[in-house]
């Protein structure tokens, strides 16, 4: 699953469209602080862990800024592509973290070779899933929607297994599921 999806530009185009839809909802709702209109204020990212031919638009994190000169608050919508300030794309973080259940030194070496991700970074991701995510209010409120229950030492793999469809559909569904926590503007909890 990992190698194929992380090289599939069509999959990443699907995530881009999902992010555009989320951004449009945020833009239409106006500034969360004053209700004023929002102007586009995307900022550049240098995402890792995906195909090289994603295009220049993929390097932008969709965001907005209030048009009211007395406010100017930023409104950054949730994202299926980016997880907080991480430089690796969300799909890479989820899939590589899911592969860690039963991680071996050769597997970690292969991940470094394929995606340039260091074992230290992978360990930090695993810690985030097991400590920050698993103990956070978002997961505590949502984990009951998984039957049979997901969680424990197998996060995020246990969540991926609960979604139906092809590997592509399951990963897309999981990224959409966790999108609300990818930004502080949307009440997220992405802490690193």
C-alpha positions as CSV (number, residue, x, y, z in Angstrom):
1,X,0.0,0.0,0.0
2,X,2.7,2.5,1.0
3,X,4.9,2.6,-2.0
4,X,2.1,2.7,-4.6
5,X,-0.1,5.4,-2.9
6,X,2.8,7.7,-2.1
7,X,3.8,7.8,-5.8
8,X,0.2,8.2,-7.1
9,X,-0.3,11.8,-8.4
10,X,-4.0,11.1,-8.9
11,X,-4.4,10.2,-5.2
12,X,-2.8,13.5,-4.2
13,X,-5.0,15.4,-6.7
14,X,-8.0,14.0,-4.8
15,X,-6.6,15.3,-1.5
16,X,-6.0,18.7,-3.1
17,X,-9.6,18.9,-4.2
18,X,-10.7,17.9,-0.7
19,X,-8.6,20.8,0.7
20,X,-10.0,23.2,-1.8
21,X,-13.5,22.2,-0.8
22,X,-12.6,22.8,2.9
23,X,-11.0,26.1,2.1
24,X,-14.1,27.3,0.2
25,X,-16.3,26.5,3.3
26,X,-13.9,28.5,5.5
27,X,-13.9,31.4,3.1
28,X,-17.6,31.5,2.8
29,X,-18.1,31.6,6.6
30,X,-15.9,34.7,6.9
31,X,-13.4,35.7,9.6
32,X,-13.9,33.7,12.8
33,X,-12.9,36.7,14.9
34,X,-15.0,39.5,13.4
35,X,-17.1,38.0,10.6
36,X,-15.4,40.1,7.9
37,X,-14.6,38.8,4.4
38,X,-11.5,36.7,3.9
39,X,-8.9,37.2,1.3
40,X,-6.7,34.4,0.0
41,X,-3.4,34.2,1.9
42,X,-1.9,30.8,1.0
43,X,1.6,30.3,2.2
44,X,4.4,28.1,0.7
45,X,5.3,24.7,1.9
46,X,8.0,22.3,0.8
47,X,6.2,19.0,1.2
48,X,8.1,15.7,1.3
49,X,6.9,12.1,0.9
50,X,4.9,12.3,-2.3
51,X,5.4,12.2,-6.1
52,X,7.7,14.8,-7.6
53,X,5.2,15.8,-10.3
54,X,2.5,17.3,-8.1
55,X,2.8,20.9,-9.5
56,X,3.3,24.2,-7.9
57,X,-0.2,24.5,-6.4
58,X,0.6,21.5,-4.2
59,X,3.4,23.5,-2.5
60,X,0.8,26.0,-1.1
61,X,-1.0,25.6,2.2
62,X,-4.4,27.1,1.6
63,X,-5.2,29.9,4.1
64,X,-7.0,33.2,4.4
65,X,-6.6,36.6,6.0
66,X,-9.3,38.9,7.2
67,X,-9.9,41.9,4.9
68,X,-10.8,44.1,7.9
69,X,-7.8,46.3,8.6
70,X,-8.6,46.3,12.3
71,X,-8.7,42.5,12.5
72,X,-6.4,40.9,9.9
73,X,-6.7,37.5,11.7
74,X,-5.7,34.4,9.7
75,X,-8.1,31.6,9.0
76,X,-6.4,28.4,8.0
77,X,-8.8,25.6,7.0
78,X,-8.2,21.9,8.0
79,X,-6.2,19.9,5.5
80,X,-6.0,16.3,4.2
81,X,-2.6,17.1,2.7
82,X,-0.7,18.7,5.5
83,X,-0.6,17.8,9.2
84,X,0.3,20.9,11.2
85,X,3.9,22.1,10.6
86,X,5.2,18.7,9.5
87,X,7.2,18.9,6.3
88,X,6.0,15.4,5.2
89,X,2.6,15.1,3.6
90,X,-0.1,13.7,5.8
91,X,-0.4,10.6,3.7
92,X,3.3,9.8,4.2
93,X,3.0,10.4,8.0
94,X,-0.1,8.1,8.3
95,X,1.2,5.3,6.1
96,X,4.8,5.3,7.4
97,X,3.4,5.4,11.0
98,X,1.1,2.5,10.2
99,X,4.0,0.5,8.9
100,X,5.8,0.9,12.2
101,X,3.7,-1.7,14.0
102,X,6.4,-4.4,14.2
103,X,9.1,-2.1,12.8
104,X,12.5,-3.6,12.2
105,X,15.8,-2.0,11.6
106,X,15.8,-3.1,7.9
107,X,12.3,-1.6,7.5
108,X,13.4,1.7,9.0
109,X,16.4,1.7,6.7
110,X,14.1,1.1,3.7
111,X,11.9,4.0,4.7
112,X,14.9,6.3,4.9
113,X,15.9,5.1,1.4
114,X,12.5,5.5,-0.2
115,X,11.2,8.6,1.5
116,X,14.2,10.3,3.1
117,X,12.6,10.0,6.6
118,X,15.0,9.4,9.4
119,X,14.3,6.8,12.1
120,X,14.3,9.6,14.7
121,X,11.5,11.4,12.8
122,X,9.5,8.1,12.5
123,X,9.9,7.6,16.2
124,X,8.6,11.1,16.9
125,X,5.5,10.4,14.7
126,X,4.9,7.1,16.5
127,X,5.1,8.9,19.8
128,X,2.6,11.5,18.6
129,X,0.1,8.9,17.5
130,X,0.4,7.0,20.8
131,X,0.6,9.9,23.2
132,X,-0.7,13.2,21.8
133,X,-3.4,11.8,19.4
134,X,-4.5,8.9,21.5
135,X,-4.9,11.1,24.6
136,X,-6.4,14.1,22.9
137,X,-10.0,15.3,23.1
138,X,-10.5,14.7,19.3
139,X,-9.8,10.9,19.5
140,X,-11.6,10.5,22.9
141,X,-14.7,12.0,21.3
142,X,-14.4,10.1,18.0
143,X,-13.0,6.7,18.9
144,X,-16.4,5.3,19.7
145,X,-17.4,5.5,16.0
146,X,-15.0,2.7,15.2
147,X,-16.5,-0.8,15.5
148,X,-14.6,-2.9,16.4
149,X,-12.7,-0.4,18.4
150,X,-9.5,1.1,17.0
151,X,-6.6,2.3,18.9
152,X,-4.0,1.0,21.3
153,X,-0.4,0.4,20.2
154,X,-1.6,-0.1,16.6
155,X,-2.6,3.5,15.8
156,X,-3.0,4.6,13.0
157,X,-3.0,1.1,11.4
158,X,-6.0,0.1,13.4
159,X,-8.0,3.1,12.1
160,X,-7.0,2.4,8.5
161,X,-8.3,-1.1,8.9
162,X,-11.8,0.1,10.0
163,X,-12.4,2.2,6.8
164,X,-13.9,0.3,3.8
165,X,-12.8,0.2,0.2
166,X,-9.5,0.1,-1.6
167,X,-6.3,1.2,0.0
168,X,-6.7,4.6,-1.7
169,X,-10.2,5.0,-0.4
170,X,-9.3,4.0,3.2
171,X,-6.3,6.3,3.4
172,X,-8.3,9.2,1.9
173,X,-11.1,8.5,4.4
174,X,-8.7,8.5,7.3
175,X,-7.0,11.8,6.2
176,X,-10.4,13.4,5.9
177,X,-11.4,12.0,9.3
178,X,-8.4,13.6,11.0
179,X,-8.4,16.9,9.0
180,X,-10.1,18.8,11.8
181,X,-7.0,18.5,14.0
182,X,-4.6,19.8,11.4
183,X,-4.9,23.5,12.3
184,X,-5.2,25.5,15.4
185,X,-7.7,27.8,13.6
186,X,-10.1,24.9,13.3
187,X,-9.5,23.8,16.9
188,X,-6.9,21.3,16.1
189,X,-4.3,19.7,18.3
190,X,-1.3,19.2,16.1
191,X,1.6,19.7,18.5
192,X,5.2,18.7,17.8
